[in-house]
């Protein structure tokens, strides 16, 4: 990298760090003012508020706004360079516009890899501590499902629970059926099912067990049965946005497991998984758009560029939200929902680069 590359590179990352730091401070101030009543009401220790909640809160919000503030940072310092005729001087020295993009792309690639690391590896770990604090002092993240819970726990094995109380890990009116093709060869019912966390098993009360083969049927009854089945308590109640604590590979395995169980809300997890890959790519795309948009010296200066940049950014966010809703509640495939805004703005970026000053 030449001297001018280092100049642009340091301007880019320096402006980004400064802007995102200001944002984090502002967000924390607003969050404290919003939640201080809960902290006081539930006597949350100051050390836990600072370390468990707000220290782990910072990576989450950096990654949430990283592509937005990358874009704004690019527009801010590039339009300032254009206003000082630095862009004209660079292009007049024989450096092409495409060559000038190199330090921008290098810096944005670093931020994209950083975002990929945050979203898929670091944040799920920090969210475990943050969500534990949030569940203890701010809001209950656990919610029992509606009545009549049906799910598939293995191939050909189906479970029904009329209702489940997550606070005591007890379910009522339990049924498990096993099928071989179209024929049922096993059925287990019980009035109550209770989780034995010590032995990692389930206890079924007032059970009836039926085993059926082609010629015979055997029935066994009893008051209590200890059994190990591929059923977790979390299958029977909802955890608000539980994907926040899953890294990329855990999320992928969870999606495969939920598809087998017939969970209708698996689309939420698929959208989240694809967004974790699409958002870092958005950093590269929005960087190109930002450079092309703000490298021309215009009357009105930085204000015009910032106004246009903010409009494009919020249109990107709106596009992402609309496509997410269509994927969650409609028939739009999650991978298309996550990548559609990027695909559209790639063409916007190409058009703006063609029109940029050479």
N, C-alpha and C positions, 0 to 999 in steps of 0.2 A: 504494500500500500504506500502511495506517495503522500507527501505532506498535505495536499488538499483532501485526500481520502481520510486521513486522520482527523483533519479539521472538521469535516462533515460528520464523521463517525462519533467524535466526542460531543459535538453539538447535539446530535440526535439523542444519544443515550443520556447526556447531561440534562437536556430539556425534559426527557421522559421521566427520569428519576425525580427531578424537581416537581413536575406536575403531579405525578402519582403520589408523592409524599404529601403534598398539600391536600390532595383528595382524601388520603387515609386519615389525616388529622381532622379534617372537616367531618368525615363520616363517623369517626369515633366520638367526636363531640356531640353530634346529633344522636348517635346511638345511646350514649350515656344519658342524655337528657330524656330520651324516650323510655329507657329501661330502669332508671334510677329508683323509681317507685317499687318495682319488683325486687331489686337488689336489697332495698331497705326493709321491705315487707317480709322477705324470706331470710334476712340476716346473712346475706352472702359475704364471705370474708373478702377483704380488699385484695389480698394476695391471689385468691382464686379468680377474682374479677379481672385483674391485670394479666396474670400468667395463663390461666386456663381458658379464659374467654377472649380477651383482646389481643394477646400475642398470637393466638391461633386464628383470630379473626382477620389479621392482616394478609396472610397469603390468599385467603378466599377472596377478599375484595380486590387485591392486586390482579388476580386472574380474571375476575368478573369484568373489570374495566380495562384490561390491558390493551385490547385492540382499539378501543375508543380513544385512550390517551396516547397510544402510539400514533394514531392518525392525527390527533390534535397537535401533538408535539412536532410531527413532520411539517404540518402546515404552518405552525407558529414560527419555527426557526428558518424554514425555507422561504417563506414570504418575507421575512425580515432580511434574509440574504438578497432576495430579489429587489426589495426596496432600496437596499444599499448598493445596487448594481453589481453585486458579487457574482450572481449567476451569469450576467452578461460577460463579465471579465473571464470567468471560467470557460465559457463557450468560445469566446474570442481568442483564447490562448491555444485553440486547436483541439481541446477536449470535447468529444461528442457528448450529446445528451445521454446516450446509452451508457457511455463510459462513466459519466457522472453518477449514474444510478448505482454503481457498484458498492460504494460505502453504505448507501441506504439499504440495499438488499442484504449486505453482510450484517448490519446492525439489526435489521428486522428479523433475519434468520436466527440470530442469537436470542431475541425476544420470543420468537415462535417456539424454539426448543425449550426455553425457560418456561413458557406457558404450558407446553406439552408435559414437562416434568411436574409443574405445579398441579395441573388438573388431574393427572393420572397416577401420580405417586405420592407427592408430599401432602396435598390438601386432604385426601382421604384419611391420612394419619392424624393431621391436626384437627380434622372435623370430629374424630372420635372423642377427643378431650373437650372440644367446644360444645358438641351436642350433649355430652354427659352433663356439663355445667348448665346448659340451656334447659335440659329436661328437669334438673334438680331445682333451679331457681327461677326459671322464666316461663316455660310452657311445657305441657305434657306432650311428648312426641309420639306416644303410643295410643292407639285407638283400636278398640275391638271392632271386628268386622260385623256386618249385618248378619242376621240369622240365616240358617240353611247354607252352610259352607260346603261346597263341593270342590274337590281337587284330585288330581292324579299324582300319586307319589312315586310310582314306578310304572314301567310298561305293563299295562293290563291290570294295575292295582289302583283302585279308587277308594277315596275316603269321603265320608259325610259326617259333619258335626252340626247339630242344630244351632248351638251357640257356644261361644268360648269366652271365659272371663280371664283376661290376661294378667290381672293383678294377683290372682291365686293359681293361675295355670291349670284351670279346670274347665273341661268341656262336657256338654250334656248331649244325650242321644247320639252315641257314636256308632258308626257302621263302616266296616272295611270289606270290600269285595275284590276278589281276584278272578280274572277271566283268562281262559285259554282260547284265544280266538273269540267266537261268539258265545262260548259256554262258560258259565260260572262254575268254578271248582272249589271255591272257598269263600266263606262269609263269616265275619265276626261282628257281633253287636254287643253294646253295653249301655247301661243307663248313664254311666259317668266315666270319664277318662281324666286321669290326673297325671301331671308330669312329675317324675322322680328325678330331680336334678342331680342327686348324689350318684346314682347308678346310670345316669343318662338313658333312662328307659321310661316307659309309660305303664301306669297301673289302670286296669280296666275293671270296673265294679259291676256285679250282676251281669256277667257276660254269657253269651250263647255262641258257641263255635260250631259251624257246620262245614264238613268236608265232603265233597261230592266227586265221585268218579263215574265212569260210564255205567257201572252196575250197582254200586252201593252208596249209601249216604250215612255218615256218622255224625252224631250230635253230642256235644259236651257242654255242660252248664256248670257254673260256679259263682261264688260271691266275689272272687278277686283273682286277677291274672296279671302277672308281671310280664311284659313283652317289649321287645326292641323292634321298632318299625321305622321306616324312612320318613318320619314326620317330625318336623321341628315346631316348637311353639310359635315361631315367627311366621309359619305358614298359616296360622289361624288368627292372627291379628295384624293390623297395619302399623307400620312405623313410618312416620311422616318423612318423605324424601330420604329413605334409607340408602339410596344410591350415593349419597354424599360421603359415606364412609367406605365405599368400595373403590379399590384401584381398578385400572382398566381390565386386568385379567379376571379379577373377582366379579366385576360387572358383567363381563362376557359369559362367565360360567353361570352366573345368576340368571341371565337371560335364557340360556339353554335350559336350565332347571325349571324356570317359570313357564316356558313354552310347553314343556312336557306335562306340567301340572294344569295347563289350560288357563293360566291367569290372564284375564282380559286386559289387565293394565300393564302387560309386558311392553307395550309400545312406548310407555314413558321411559323405561330403561333403555330401549333401543335408541330413542331420540337423544337421551343423555350421552350414550356411548359415542354416537356419531358426532354430536356437538363437541365432544372433547377432542376430536380429531379435526373438525372443521374450523373451530375458533382459532387455533394457531395459524392455520392457513390464511385466515382472514387478515392477520397481521401483515403478511407479505402483500396481499392484494390491496389493502387500504394504504399501505406505504407507497406503493406505485401510484395510486390515485392521488394521494396527498402531494407527492413530488410534482406530478404532471399538472395538478390544479394550481399550485402555489408558486411555481417557478417563473411565472410571467409577471412582470411589473405592471400593475394596473393602478388606475386612479382610485383612491380610497384605501390603498395599501392593505395592511394585514387584516383590517376589519372585514373587507370583502371576502378575503380568502377564508378567514375563520368562519364567517357566516355560511359560506358555501360548504365548507368542510363539516360543520355541525349538522347542516341539513342532510348531507350525504350519510353521515354517521347514523343519525336517527332514522333515516329511511332504511338503512341496513338493519338496525335493531328491529324496526317495525316489520320488515320483510321476514326476519328470523322468527319473530313471535307469531306472525300469521301462518307461516309454513309449519311451525311447531303445533299450533292448534289444529290445523288440517291433518297432521299426522296422528295426533292424539285422539281426536274425535271424528276423524274422517277416514278416508281410504288412501291417503298419501303415504307412500313408503317412507319410513324414518330416515333412510340414507339420503333420499331425495330432499326431504324436508330440511335436513341439516346442511346439505351442500348447495341447495338451490340459490340462496343469497350469494354465496361465493362465486358460483358459475355466472350469475347475472352481472356481478360487479367486476368480474374478470374482463368482460366485454366493455364495461364502462371504462375500466382502466386502460385497456388497449386503445380505445377511441381517444381518451384524453392524452395518452402518450404520443399518439400520431399528431395530435393538434398542438402539442407542447412546443415551446420555442426551441429551435435547433441552432 
